[in-house]
Amino acid sequence: MKIKAERYDVFARKAPLEPLQHLGGVSATSPELAYVYAVTTFDEQKWVDVAVVARRNIFTKTPVTG
């Protein structure tokens, strides 16, 4: 059985008190793998914190697509 990948949005900050900024997205089969993809894909900066959020878990009044 093949596990289906899903989209994760990637957020990061350069300093502990800075707000998170949206860097983009990655596709992965688990949050752990999404994190690995995120830190290797968006490695142009020295981030102090990187977060990944499954796109299906983002709630807005307007649906998030893609």
PyMOL Python script that loads the backbone (N, CA, C, O; Angstrom):
from pymol import cmd

cmd.read_pdbstr("""\
ATOM      1  N   MET A   1       0.839  -1.176   0.000  1.00  0.00           N
ATOM      2  CA  MET A   1       0.000   0.000   0.000  1.00  0.00           C
ATOM      3  C   MET A   1       0.890   1.248   0.000  1.00  0.00           C
ATOM      4  O   MET A   1       1.811   1.368   0.808  1.00  0.00           O
ATOM      5  N   LYS A   2       0.603   2.158  -0.906  1.00  0.00           N
ATOM      6  CA  LYS A   2       1.374   3.388  -1.020  1.00  0.00           C
ATOM      7  C   LYS A   2       0.760   4.479  -0.136  1.00  0.00           C
ATOM      8  O   LYS A   2      -0.447   4.716  -0.171  1.00  0.00           O
ATOM      9  N   ILE A   3       1.612   5.135   0.654  1.00  0.00           N
ATOM     10  CA  ILE A   3       1.158   6.224   1.504  1.00  0.00           C
ATOM     11  C   ILE A   3       1.139   7.501   0.675  1.00  0.00           C
ATOM     12  O   ILE A   3       2.120   7.829   0.007  1.00  0.00           O
ATOM     13  N   LYS A   4       0.030   8.215   0.720  1.00  0.00           N
ATOM     14  CA  LYS A   4      -0.115   9.432  -0.067  1.00  0.00           C
ATOM     15  C   LYS A   4       0.550  10.619   0.636  1.00  0.00           C
ATOM     16  O   LYS A   4       0.355  10.841   1.831  1.00  0.00           O
ATOM     17  N   ALA A   5       1.331  11.370  -0.127  1.00  0.00           N
ATOM     18  CA  ALA A   5       1.969  12.575   0.405  1.00  0.00           C
ATOM     19  C   ALA A   5       0.926  13.675   0.527  1.00  0.00           C
ATOM     20  O   ALA A   5      -0.045  13.717  -0.229  1.00  0.00           O
ATOM     21  N   GLU A   6       1.142  14.563   1.487  1.00  0.00           N
ATOM     22  CA  GLU A   6       0.288  15.731   1.610  1.00  0.00           C
ATOM     23  C   GLU A   6       1.144  16.982   1.691  1.00  0.00           C
ATOM     24  O   GLU A   6       2.353  16.903   1.911  1.00  0.00           O
ATOM     25  N   ARG A   7       0.518  18.134   1.513  1.00  0.00           N
ATOM     26  CA  ARG A   7       1.231  19.413   1.523  1.00  0.00           C
ATOM     27  C   ARG A   7       1.375  19.927   2.944  1.00  0.00           C
ATOM     28  O   ARG A   7       0.454  19.843   3.756  1.00  0.00           O
ATOM     29  N   TYR A   8       2.559  20.463   3.221  1.00  0.00           N
ATOM     30  CA  TYR A   8       2.862  21.108   4.501  1.00  0.00           C
ATOM     31  C   TYR A   8       3.362  22.513   4.207  1.00  0.00           C
ATOM     32  O   TYR A   8       4.177  22.715   3.307  1.00  0.00           O
ATOM     33  N   ASP A   9       2.871  23.481   4.969  1.00  0.00           N
ATOM     34  CA  ASP A   9       3.403  24.833   4.877  1.00  0.00           C
ATOM     35  C   ASP A   9       4.547  24.954   5.874  1.00  0.00           C
ATOM     36  O   ASP A   9       4.506  24.374   6.959  1.00  0.00           O
ATOM     37  N   VAL A  10       5.572  25.717   5.489  1.00  0.00           N
ATOM     38  CA  VAL A  10       6.783  25.849   6.292  1.00  0.00           C
ATOM     39  C   VAL A  10       6.889  27.289   6.810  1.00  0.00           C
ATOM     40  O   VAL A  10       6.764  28.253   6.055  1.00  0.00           O
ATOM     41  N   PHE A  11       7.123  27.399   8.118  1.00  0.00           N
ATOM     42  CA  PHE A  11       7.295  28.690   8.779  1.00  0.00           C
ATOM     43  C   PHE A  11       8.606  28.661   9.556  1.00  0.00           C
ATOM     44  O   PHE A  11       9.009  27.615  10.064  1.00  0.00           O
ATOM     45  N   ALA A  12       9.272  29.816   9.647  1.00  0.00           N
ATOM     46  CA  ALA A  12      10.541  29.854  10.374  1.00  0.00           C
ATOM     47  C   ALA A  12      10.790  31.258  10.905  1.00  0.00           C
ATOM     48  O   ALA A  12      10.149  32.228  10.500  1.00  0.00           O
ATOM     49  N   ARG A  13      11.755  31.330  11.834  1.00  0.00           N
ATOM     50  CA  ARG A  13      12.195  32.626  12.363  1.00  0.00           C
ATOM     51  C   ARG A  13      13.709  32.609  12.514  1.00  0.00           C
ATOM     52  O   ARG A  13      14.316  31.563  12.744  1.00  0.00           O
ATOM     53  N   LYS A  14      14.311  33.803  12.378  1.00  0.00           N
ATOM     54  CA  LYS A  14      15.763  33.950  12.471  1.00  0.00           C
ATOM     55  C   LYS A  14      16.233  34.207  13.892  1.00  0.00           C
ATOM     56  O   LYS A  14      17.370  33.885  14.237  1.00  0.00           O
ATOM     57  N   ALA A  15      15.373  34.782  14.717  1.00  0.00           N
ATOM     58  CA  ALA A  15      15.719  35.108  16.106  1.00  0.00           C
ATOM     59  C   ALA A  15      14.561  34.686  17.006  1.00  0.00           C
ATOM     60  O   ALA A  15      13.414  34.669  16.560  1.00  0.00           O
ATOM     61  N   PRO A  16      14.839  34.347  18.254  1.00  0.00           N
ATOM     62  CA  PRO A  16      13.806  33.809  19.146  1.00  0.00           C
ATOM     63  C   PRO A  16      12.543  34.665  19.300  1.00  0.00           C
ATOM     64  O   PRO A  16      11.453  34.110  19.431  1.00  0.00           O
ATOM     65  N   LEU A  17      12.655  35.983  19.289  1.00  0.00           N
ATOM     66  CA  LEU A  17      11.485  36.822  19.520  1.00  0.00           C
ATOM     67  C   LEU A  17      10.822  37.325  18.238  1.00  0.00           C
ATOM     68  O   LEU A  17       9.806  38.016  18.303  1.00  0.00           O
ATOM     69  N   GLU A  18      11.373  36.993  17.092  1.00  0.00           N
ATOM     70  CA  GLU A  18      10.768  37.399  15.822  1.00  0.00           C
ATOM     71  C   GLU A  18       9.530  36.567  15.529  1.00  0.00           C
ATOM     72  O   GLU A  18       9.440  35.417  15.959  1.00  0.00           O
ATOM     73  N   PRO A  19       8.571  37.138  14.801  1.00  0.00           N
ATOM     74  CA  PRO A  19       7.417  36.338  14.391  1.00  0.00           C
ATOM     75  C   PRO A  19       7.837  35.302  13.343  1.00  0.00           C
ATOM     76  O   PRO A  19       8.825  35.483  12.632  1.00  0.00           O
ATOM     77  N   LEU A  20       7.079  34.234  13.265  1.00  0.00           N
ATOM     78  CA  LEU A  20       7.323  33.247  12.214  1.00  0.00           C
ATOM     79  C   LEU A  20       6.997  33.875  10.866  1.00  0.00           C
ATOM     80  O   LEU A  20       6.060  34.665  10.745  1.00  0.00           O
ATOM     81  N   GLN A  21       7.773  33.518   9.865  1.00  0.00           N
ATOM     82  CA  GLN A  21       7.470  33.947   8.501  1.00  0.00           C
ATOM     83  C   GLN A  21       7.232  32.724   7.633  1.00  0.00           C
ATOM     84  O   GLN A  21       7.865  31.684   7.817  1.00  0.00           O
ATOM     85  N   HIS A  22       6.321  32.857   6.693  1.00  0.00           N
ATOM     86  CA  HIS A  22       5.989  31.755   5.788  1.00  0.00           C
ATOM     87  C   HIS A  22       7.067  31.655   4.721  1.00  0.00           C
ATOM     88  O   HIS A  22       7.358  32.629   4.027  1.00  0.00           O
ATOM     89  N   LEU A  23       7.662  30.460   4.592  1.00  0.00           N
ATOM     90  CA  LEU A  23       8.734  30.261   3.613  1.00  0.00           C
ATOM     91  C   LEU A  23       8.248  29.605   2.333  1.00  0.00           C
ATOM     92  O   LEU A  23       8.819  29.824   1.265  1.00  0.00           O
ATOM     93  N   GLY A  24       7.203  28.806   2.433  1.00  0.00           N
ATOM     94  CA  GLY A  24       6.716  28.061   1.277  1.00  0.00           C
ATOM     95  C   GLY A  24       6.133  26.742   1.738  1.00  0.00           C
ATOM     96  O   GLY A  24       5.623  26.635   2.854  1.00  0.00           O
ATOM     97  N   GLY A  25       6.207  25.738   0.880  1.00  0.00           N
ATOM     98  CA  GLY A  25       5.626  24.454   1.221  1.00  0.00           C
ATOM     99  C   GLY A  25       6.456  23.287   0.724  1.00  0.00           C
ATOM    100  O   GLY A  25       7.321  23.430  -0.140  1.00  0.00           O
ATOM    101  N   VAL A  26       6.167  22.128   1.297  1.00  0.00           N
ATOM    102  CA  VAL A  26       6.793  20.870   0.885  1.00  0.00           C
ATOM    103  C   VAL A  26       5.720  19.787   0.861  1.00  0.00           C
ATOM    104  O   VAL A  26       4.678  19.929   1.501  1.00  0.00           O
ATOM    105  N   SER A  27       5.964  18.731   0.141  1.00  0.00           N
ATOM    106  CA  SER A  27       5.093  17.556   0.145  1.00  0.00           C
ATOM    107  C   SER A  27       5.820  16.429   0.851  1.00  0.00           C
ATOM    108  O   SER A  27       7.005  16.195   0.612  1.00  0.00           O
ATOM    109  N   ALA A  28       5.097  15.725   1.731  1.00  0.00           N
ATOM    110  CA  ALA A  28       5.712  14.625   2.478  1.00  0.00           C
ATOM    111  C   ALA A  28       4.635  13.666   2.959  1.00  0.00           C
ATOM    112  O   ALA A  28       3.448  13.992   2.963  1.00  0.00           O
ATOM    113  N   THR A  29       5.071  12.477   3.366  1.00  0.00           N
ATOM    114  CA  THR A  29       4.147  11.457   3.852  1.00  0.00           C
ATOM    115  C   THR A  29       3.966  11.481   5.367  1.00  0.00           C
ATOM    116  O   THR A  29       3.145  10.738   5.904  1.00  0.00           O
ATOM    117  N   SER A  30       4.739  12.342   6.071  1.00  0.00           N
ATOM    118  CA  SER A  30       4.601  12.467   7.524  1.00  0.00           C
ATOM    119  C   SER A  30       5.121  13.833   7.951  1.00  0.00           C
ATOM    120  O   SER A  30       5.895  14.452   7.220  1.00  0.00           O
ATOM    121  N   PRO A  31       4.709  14.314   9.124  1.00  0.00           N
ATOM    122  CA  PRO A  31       5.233  15.593   9.614  1.00  0.00           C
ATOM    123  C   PRO A  31       6.745  15.561   9.838  1.00  0.00           C
ATOM    124  O   PRO A  31       7.430  16.554   9.597  1.00  0.00           O
ATOM    125  N   GLU A  32       7.260  14.434  10.295  1.00  0.00           N
ATOM    126  CA  GLU A  32       8.704  14.310  10.529  1.00  0.00           C
ATOM    127  C   GLU A  32       9.487  14.447   9.226  1.00  0.00           C
ATOM    128  O   GLU A  32      10.509  15.131   9.170  1.00  0.00           O
ATOM    129  N   LEU A  33       9.001  13.793   8.192  1.00  0.00           N
ATOM    130  CA  LEU A  33       9.654  13.887   6.888  1.00  0.00           C
ATOM    131  C   LEU A  33       9.489  15.293   6.306  1.00  0.00           C
ATOM    132  O   LEU A  33      10.405  15.808   5.663  1.00  0.00           O
ATOM    133  N   ALA A  34       8.339  15.908   6.525  1.00  0.00           N
ATOM    134  CA  ALA A  34       8.120  17.284   6.069  1.00  0.00           C
ATOM    135  C   ALA A  34       9.129  18.223   6.723  1.00  0.00           C
ATOM    136  O   ALA A  34       9.639  19.136   6.073  1.00  0.00           O
ATOM    137  N   TYR A  35       9.419  18.004   7.997  1.00  0.00           N
ATOM    138  CA  TYR A  35      10.398  18.838   8.701  1.00  0.00           C
ATOM    139  C   TYR A  35      11.788  18.685   8.071  1.00  0.00           C
ATOM    140  O   TYR A  35      12.489  19.673   7.847  1.00  0.00           O
ATOM    141  N   VAL A  36      12.171  17.453   7.794  1.00  0.00           N
ATOM    142  CA  VAL A  36      13.484  17.210   7.162  1.00  0.00           C
ATOM    143  C   VAL A  36      13.544  17.895   5.800  1.00  0.00           C
ATOM    144  O   VAL A  36      14.536  18.546   5.472  1.00  0.00           O
ATOM    145  N   TYR A  37      12.483  17.747   5.008  1.00  0.00           N
ATOM    146  CA  TYR A  37      12.448  18.411   3.702  1.00  0.00           C
ATOM    147  C   TYR A  37      12.516  19.929   3.865  1.00  0.00           C
ATOM    148  O   TYR A  37      13.192  20.603   3.087  1.00  0.00           O
ATOM    149  N   ALA A  38      11.828  20.469   4.862  1.00  0.00           N
ATOM    150  CA  ALA A  38      11.799  21.918   5.080  1.00  0.00           C
ATOM    151  C   ALA A  38      13.176  22.469   5.424  1.00  0.00           C
ATOM    152  O   ALA A  38      13.609  23.464   4.843  1.00  0.00           O
ATOM    153  N   VAL A  39      13.864  21.828   6.362  1.00  0.00           N
ATOM    154  CA  VAL A  39      15.169  22.373   6.779  1.00  0.00           C
ATOM    155  C   VAL A  39      16.226  22.215   5.696  1.00  0.00           C
ATOM    156  O   VAL A  39      17.188  22.982   5.661  1.00  0.00           O
ATOM    157  N   THR A  40      16.063  21.234   4.809  1.00  0.00           N
ATOM    158  CA  THR A  40      17.029  21.096   3.718  1.00  0.00           C
ATOM    159  C   THR A  40      16.653  21.967   2.517  1.00  0.00           C
ATOM    160  O   THR A  40      17.536  22.439   1.801  1.00  0.00           O
ATOM    161  N   THR A  41      15.363  22.184   2.290  1.00  0.00           N
ATOM    162  CA  THR A  41      14.920  23.010   1.169  1.00  0.00           C
ATOM    163  C   THR A  41      15.155  24.489   1.433  1.00  0.00           C
ATOM    164  O   THR A  41      15.590  25.223   0.545  1.00  0.00           O
ATOM    165  N   PHE A  42      14.866  24.926   2.652  1.00  0.00           N
ATOM    166  CA  PHE A  42      14.952  26.346   3.002  1.00  0.00           C
ATOM    167  C   PHE A  42      16.174  26.612   3.881  1.00  0.00           C
ATOM    168  O   PHE A  42      16.062  27.223   4.943  1.00  0.00           O
ATOM    169  N   ASP A  43      17.325  26.154   3.433  1.00  0.00           N
ATOM    170  CA  ASP A  43      18.555  26.264   4.230  1.00  0.00           C
ATOM    171  C   ASP A  43      19.396  27.496   3.894  1.00  0.00           C
ATOM    172  O   ASP A  43      20.565  27.568   4.272  1.00  0.00           O
ATOM    173  N   GLU A  44      18.806  28.466   3.183  1.00  0.00           N
ATOM    174  CA  GLU A  44      19.574  29.656   2.811  1.00  0.00           C
ATOM    175  C   GLU A  44      19.825  30.591   3.995  1.00  0.00           C
ATOM    176  O   GLU A  44      20.685  31.468   3.920  1.00  0.00           O
ATOM    177  N   GLN A  45      19.089  30.410   5.071  1.00  0.00           N
ATOM    178  CA  GLN A  45      19.238  31.215   6.277  1.00  0.00           C
ATOM    179  C   GLN A  45      19.559  30.301   7.457  1.00  0.00           C
ATOM    180  O   GLN A  45      19.331  29.093   7.402  1.00  0.00           O
ATOM    181  N   LYS A  46      20.088  30.890   8.514  1.00  0.00           N
ATOM    182  CA  LYS A  46      20.310  30.169   9.766  1.00  0.00           C
ATOM    183  C   LYS A  46      19.061  30.397  10.631  1.00  0.00           C
ATOM    184  O   LYS A  46      18.980  31.395  11.348  1.00  0.00           O
ATOM    185  N   TRP A  47      18.097  29.482  10.567  1.00  0.00           N
ATOM    186  CA  TRP A  47      16.834  29.617  11.294  1.00  0.00           C
ATOM    187  C   TRP A  47      17.002  29.109  12.722  1.00  0.00           C
ATOM    188  O   TRP A  47      17.657  28.091  12.943  1.00  0.00           O
ATOM    189  N   VAL A  48      16.415  29.812  13.696  1.00  0.00           N
ATOM    190  CA  VAL A  48      16.441  29.315  15.079  1.00  0.00           C
ATOM    191  C   VAL A  48      15.241  28.414  15.352  1.00  0.00           C
ATOM    192  O   VAL A  48      15.241  27.645  16.313  1.00  0.00           O
ATOM    193  N   ASP A  49      14.213  28.514  14.498  1.00  0.00           N
ATOM    194  CA  ASP A  49      13.004  27.710  14.676  1.00  0.00           C
ATOM    195  C   ASP A  49      12.372  27.476  13.317  1.00  0.00           C
ATOM    196  O   ASP A  49      12.214  28.411  12.532  1.00  0.00           O
ATOM    197  N   VAL A  50      12.014  26.242  13.039  1.00  0.00           N
ATOM    198  CA  VAL A  50      11.309  25.885  11.811  1.00  0.00           C
ATOM    199  C   VAL A  50      10.088  25.075  12.211  1.00  0.00           C
ATOM    200  O   VAL A  50      10.178  24.162  13.032  1.00  0.00           O
ATOM    201  N   ALA A  51       8.941  25.415  11.625  1.00  0.00           N
ATOM    202  CA  ALA A  51       7.703  24.695  11.919  1.00  0.00           C
ATOM    203  C   ALA A  51       7.051  24.273  10.615  1.00  0.00           C
ATOM    204  O   ALA A  51       7.087  25.009   9.629  1.00  0.00           O
ATOM    205  N   VAL A  52       6.456  23.089  10.609  1.00  0.00           N
ATOM    206  CA  VAL A  52       5.685  22.623   9.466  1.00  0.00           C
ATOM    207  C   VAL A  52       4.254  22.360   9.934  1.00  0.00           C
ATOM    208  O   VAL A  52       4.026  21.838  11.025  1.00  0.00           O
ATOM    209  N   VAL A  53       3.307  22.731   9.090  1.00  0.00           N
ATOM    210  CA  VAL A  53       1.888  22.561   9.415  1.00  0.00           C
ATOM    211  C   VAL A  53       1.208  21.922   8.215  1.00  0.00           C
ATOM    212  O   VAL A  53       1.302  22.423   7.095  1.00  0.00           O
ATOM    213  N   ALA A  54       0.522  20.810   8.461  1.00  0.00           N
ATOM    214  CA  ALA A  54      -0.230  20.180   7.378  1.00  0.00           C
ATOM    215  C   ALA A  54      -1.273  21.169   6.869  1.00  0.00           C
ATOM    216  O   ALA A  54      -2.025  21.751   7.651  1.00  0.00           O
ATOM    217  N   ARG A  55      -1.309  21.351   5.572  1.00  0.00           N
ATOM    218  CA  ARG A  55      -2.231  22.334   4.990  1.00  0.00           C
ATOM    219  C   ARG A  55      -3.680  22.036   5.372  1.00  0.00           C
ATOM    220  O   ARG A  55      -4.486  22.959   5.487  1.00  0.00           O
ATOM    221  N   ARG A  56      -4.022  20.769   5.570  1.00  0.00           N
ATOM    222  CA  ARG A  56      -5.393  20.412   5.947  1.00  0.00           C
ATOM    223  C   ARG A  56      -5.757  20.923   7.339  1.00  0.00           C
ATOM    224  O   ARG A  56      -6.935  20.986   7.688  1.00  0.00           O
ATOM    225  N   ASN A  57      -4.749  21.291   8.136  1.00  0.00           N
ATOM    226  CA  ASN A  57      -5.003  21.781   9.490  1.00  0.00           C
ATOM    227  C   ASN A  57      -5.088  23.303   9.574  1.00  0.00           C
ATOM    228  O   ASN A  57      -5.293  23.849  10.658  1.00  0.00           O
ATOM    229  N   ILE A  58      -4.936  23.988   8.455  1.00  0.00           N
ATOM    230  CA  ILE A  58      -5.045  25.444   8.460  1.00  0.00           C
ATOM    231  C   ILE A  58      -6.509  25.802   8.234  1.00  0.00           C
ATOM    232  O   ILE A  58      -7.123  25.353   7.266  1.00  0.00           O
ATOM    233  N   PHE A  59      -7.058  26.603   9.123  1.00  0.00           N
ATOM    234  CA  PHE A  59      -8.444  27.014   9.000  1.00  0.00           C
ATOM    235  C   PHE A  59      -8.501  28.485   8.622  1.00  0.00           C
ATOM    236  O   PHE A  59      -7.900  29.336   9.278  1.00  0.00           O
ATOM    237  N   THR A  60      -9.224  28.764   7.570  1.00  0.00           N
ATOM    238  CA  THR A  60      -9.515  30.138   7.164  1.00  0.00           C
ATOM    239  C   THR A  60     -10.959  30.179   6.679  1.00  0.00           C
ATOM    240  O   THR A  60     -11.571  29.139   6.436  1.00  0.00           O
ATOM    241  N   LYS A  61     -11.496  31.384   6.540  1.00  0.00           N
ATOM    242  CA  LYS A  61     -12.840  31.519   5.966  1.00  0.00           C
ATOM    243  C   LYS A  61     -12.824  31.160   4.484  1.00  0.00           C
ATOM    244  O   LYS A  61     -13.825  30.708   3.927  1.00  0.00           O
ATOM    245  N   THR A  62     -11.656  31.373   3.852  1.00  0.00           N
ATOM    246  CA  THR A  62     -11.489  31.014   2.452  1.00  0.00           C
ATOM    247  C   THR A  62     -10.633  29.759   2.396  1.00  0.00           C
ATOM    248  O   THR A  62      -9.524  29.771   2.930  1.00  0.00           O
ATOM    249  N   PRO A  63     -11.089  28.679   1.779  1.00  0.00           N
ATOM    250  CA  PRO A  63     -10.300  27.438   1.758  1.00  0.00           C
ATOM    251  C   PRO A  63      -8.910  27.630   1.169  1.00  0.00           C
ATOM    252  O   PRO A  63      -8.732  28.369   0.200  1.00  0.00           O
ATOM    253  N   VAL A  64      -7.925  26.959   1.763  1.00  0.00           N
ATOM    254  CA  VAL A  64      -6.557  26.953   1.262  1.00  0.00           C
ATOM    255  C   VAL A  64      -6.470  25.850   0.223  1.00  0.00           C
ATOM    256  O   VAL A  64      -6.856  24.713   0.494  1.00  0.00           O
ATOM    257  N   THR A  65      -5.966  26.171  -0.969  1.00  0.00           N
ATOM    258  CA  THR A  65      -5.870  25.166  -2.029  1.00  0.00           C
ATOM    259  C   THR A  65      -4.418  24.888  -2.350  1.00  0.00           C
ATOM    260  O   THR A  65      -3.518  25.633  -1.962  1.00  0.00           O
ATOM    261  N   GLY A  66      -4.212  23.793  -3.073  1.00  0.00           N
ATOM    262  CA  GLY A  66      -2.851  23.467  -3.534  1.00  0.00           C
ATOM    263  C   GLY A  66      -2.231  22.522  -2.653  1.00  0.00           C
ATOM    264  O   GLY A  66      -1.086  22.129  -2.876  1.00  0.00           O
TER     265      GLY A  66
END
""", "prot")
cmd.dss("prot")
cmd.show_as("cartoon", "prot")
cmd.util.cbc("prot")
cmd.orient("prot")
